[in-house]
Amino acid sequence: MNNHFVDAVERSIILMHENLGEQLTVDDMARAAMFSKFHYTRVFQRITGISPGRFLSALRLQRAKTLLLSTSMNVADISVHVGYNSVGTFSSRFTRSVGVSPIEYRRCGGAVPRLGATKPERSVEAADGVVAGVVSPCSPVALDAIFLGLFKSRIPEGQPTSCAMLPGPGRFVLDKVPEGTWYLLCQGVGPGRGAGGENDDVSQFGSHGPFRIGPEQKTLDVVVRLGPARLCDPPMLLALPDARTIAPVRRSGWGAALGRAA
C-alpha cells in the first residue's frame, strides 16, 4: 500500500489513541486522515483488515487492560475513561474479547492459567484442515514463547479455533481446523515477561491471512515473520497464559497449558 495512505491511516489512529475517552466519529477520523469519509473507510479497511470503528473499540479495550494492571481504578471508572457509557456493555465486550472478565483479568495479573480453543461449529469429522509452517523473527530478539492462533477476524480476540505455543521460532502445526476463512495471528514474548506486554519493546507480532480452508484446500503451509507491532496493527486483546509459569510444561508438551480442544 502506498506510504501516503499508510501515513493518513496512522494519523487517524494517533487521534484515536489521544481521544479514547471521547465519542469519536468516522467523520472525525476521516478529517485527521484528510480523506473523504467513504475513501477513508475503504483505505483503513485495506491497511488494517478491520473497520475504523472496530479498531477504535480494540484500542479502548487494550487501554482498559493496561489500566486494570497498572492502576487501582475500579471497573466503572475505567469503563468511562476508555469511552463507555455503560459499565455493563464494557464488561461484556471486555469478557468476550479478552476471554475473562475485567475483575478476573486484574486478579490473574493479565495472564490466564490456561487457554482453550473453540469447538468447531461443524462436526469433528469436518474439522480436518491443517495449517502448518514456520515462525521466523525479523531480528535477533530473544523470545521466551510464541503464541499462534487462528481467528475469524484480524483482531486477536475471543477464543481461537486452534492454537499452539512454541518455545521459540521454528516449525508449527495447527490441526483439526474447520472449514472457513481464517487469520493466523502470532505474538512472541521476550524472556522474563508475562503473556501481556502490549507496550513491551521485546514483544514481536506477525500475521498471515485471510486464507480459506475448505474442500478445495485442506492444508496450508506458510511462513510468518515476526516484528515489532506497527501503529496500524490491531492490538492483541486475548489474554494469554504467562510464559514464565508454564515454561516447565514445554518439556512434556504445551497442550496441558493451552487446554487445546480435542
RAZI-V962819 format. One record per residue. N is the residue number from 1. SS is DSSP state (H for helix, E for strand, L for the rest). PHI is phi in whole degrees, 0 to 359 (999 if undefined). D_FIRST is the distance of its C-alpha to the first C-alpha in Angstrom with 1 decimal. Layout:
# RAZI-V962819
N SS PHI D_FIRST
N SS PHI D_FIRST
This chain:
# RAZI-V962819
1 L 999 0.0
2 L 305 3.8
3 H 302 6.4
4 H 300 8.4
5 H 289 6.9
6 H 297 7.0
7 H 299 10.4
8 H 296 11.5
9 H 295 11.2
10 H 295 12.9
11 H 299 15.6
12 H 289 16.4
13 H 290 16.7
14 H 299 19.0
15 H 301 21.0
16 H 300 21.4
17 H 302 22.6
18 H 279 25.0
19 L 223 26.4
20 L 296 26.7
21 L 272 30.3
22 L 262 29.6
23 L 271 29.0
24 L 290 25.6
25 L 249 24.5
26 H 297 21.2
27 H 299 22.4
28 H 299 22.7
29 H 294 19.2
30 H 296 17.8
31 H 296 20.1
32 H 296 18.7
33 H 279 15.2
34 L 62 17.0
35 L 235 15.7
36 L 290 18.0
37 H 302 18.8
38 H 294 17.6
39 H 295 14.2
40 H 299 13.7
41 H 299 14.7
42 H 292 12.5
43 H 292 9.2
44 H 301 10.9
45 H 297 11.7
46 H 294 8.4
47 H 279 7.3
48 H 261 10.9
49 L 90 12.5
50 L 219 15.3
51 L 283 16.6
52 H 303 17.2
53 H 297 20.8
54 H 291 20.7
55 H 296 18.6
56 H 299 21.2
57 H 299 24.0
58 H 295 22.7
59 H 296 22.7
60 H 296 26.2
61 H 290 27.5
62 H 298 26.1
63 H 296 27.9
64 H 298 31.0
65 H 301 31.0
66 H 296 31.1
67 H 294 33.9
68 H 297 35.9
69 H 268 36.1
70 H 250 36.4
71 L 226 38.7
72 L 258 41.8
73 L 301 40.5
74 L 282 41.6
75 H 298 39.3
76 H 297 40.1
77 H 293 39.2
78 H 295 36.0
79 H 300 35.0
80 H 292 35.7
81 H 300 33.9
82 L 257 30.6
83 L 97 31.0
84 L 258 33.1
85 L 274 36.2
86 L 237 37.7
87 H 292 38.4
88 H 294 38.9
89 H 296 35.5
90 H 300 34.0
91 H 297 36.1
92 H 291 35.3
93 H 291 31.5
94 H 298 31.7
95 H 297 34.0
96 H 295 31.9
97 H 275 28.6
98 H 273 30.2
99 L 102 33.0
100 L 219 35.9
101 L 289 37.3
102 H 304 36.8
103 H 294 40.3
104 H 292 40.0
105 H 299 36.8
106 H 294 38.7
107 H 298 41.7
108 L 268 40.0
109 L 68 38.1
110 L 86 34.7
111 L 231 35.3
112 E 282 36.7
113 L 291 39.5
114 L 206 37.9
115 L 227 35.0
116 L 251 35.4
117 L 268 33.3
118 L 291 33.6
119 L 283 35.9
120 L 298 34.4
121 L 293 35.1
122 L 268 36.6
123 L 295 39.4
124 H 300 39.1
125 H 299 39.8
126 H 280 36.6
127 L 270 34.5
128 L 241 34.6
129 E 281 31.0
130 E 224 29.9
131 E 244 26.7
132 E 228 27.2
133 E 158 25.5
134 E 229 25.2
135 E 259 23.8
136 E 229 23.1
137 E 283 22.5
138 L 275 20.2
139 L 218 23.1
140 L 282 26.9
141 L 275 27.2
142 L 290 30.1
143 L 238 29.5
144 L 277 32.5
145 E 197 30.9
146 E 230 27.8
147 E 267 27.4
148 E 231 25.7
149 E 212 25.6
150 E 260 24.6
151 E 233 23.6
152 L 278 23.1
153 L 226 20.1
154 L 288 17.3
155 L 267 19.9
156 L 283 22.5
157 L 221 25.5
158 L 68 28.8
159 L 274 30.3
160 L 290 28.3
161 L 283 29.5
162 E 205 30.0
163 E 206 29.7
164 E 203 30.9
165 E 231 31.3
166 E 253 31.3
167 L 282 33.3
168 L 170 30.5
169 L 304 27.8
170 E 153 28.9
171 E 280 29.4
172 E 220 29.3
173 E 219 30.4
174 E 247 29.9
175 E 250 32.5
176 E 53 33.9
177 E 273 30.5
178 L 286 31.1
179 L 299 29.4
180 E 152 26.3
181 E 257 22.5
182 E 228 21.7
183 E 242 19.4
184 E 265 20.6
185 E 240 20.3
186 E 230 22.0
187 E 221 23.4
188 E 254 25.5
189 E 243 28.2
190 L 288 29.9
191 L 303 33.7
192 L 77 36.0
193 L 253 33.5
194 L 278 33.7
195 L 270 31.2
196 L 279 29.7
197 L 72 28.3
198 L 301 25.3
199 L 255 25.8
200 L 273 26.9
201 L 295 25.3
202 L 271 26.4
203 L 288 24.6
204 E 234 21.8
205 E 229 19.4
206 E 201 17.6
207 E 206 16.5
208 E 212 16.3
209 E 136 15.9
210 E 283 16.6
211 E 217 19.3
212 E 244 22.6
213 E 251 26.1
214 E 192 28.8
215 L 303 31.5
216 L 280 29.2
217 E 205 27.7
218 L 263 29.7
219 E 231 28.5
220 E 217 25.1
221 E 241 24.7
222 E 227 21.6
223 E 242 20.7
224 E 249 19.2
225 E 260 18.4
226 E 269 19.4
227 E 200 18.2
228 L 302 18.7
229 L 297 17.2
230 L 268 14.2
231 L 301 14.8
232 L 269 12.3
233 L 274 14.2
234 L 300 17.0
235 L 287 20.3
236 L 285 22.9
237 L 265 25.5
238 L 299 27.8
239 L 285 30.8
240 L 251 31.4
241 E 296 34.6
242 L 282 35.5
243 H 301 35.0
244 H 289 38.1
245 H 276 40.4
246 H 252 39.4
247 H 306 39.2
248 H 299 42.7
249 H 291 41.5
250 H 306 39.3
251 H 292 42.4
252 H 246 43.4
253 L 112 40.1
254 L 271 37.5
255 H 303 38.5
256 H 296 41.1
257 H 288 38.9
258 H 278 36.0
259 L 67 38.4
260 L 302 36.6
261 L 291 37.8
262 L 283 40.1
